[in-house]
Amino acid sequence: MDRNFEAKKCSYSINSYIKVLDIIFPGYYIDDLYFIQDNTPIYIANKVKKWFEDNGIDTSD
């Protein structure tokens, strides 16, 4: 994932996380399972939540 070097801790961005999800997730997700994440800000961002919803993936929020 690409880091956001303008961020306070040079952390990852929401867009870089979604890019990884786009590449990796479709081949590994199995229906009827929940995808569990912690409460890291990029994981709970509305844009990320919408990505999961748009892709029919249940999360543990």
ABEGO torsion letter per residue (X at the ends): XBBBAABAAGBBBAAAAAAAAAAAAAAABBBGBBBBBBABAAAABAAAAAAAAAAGBBBBX
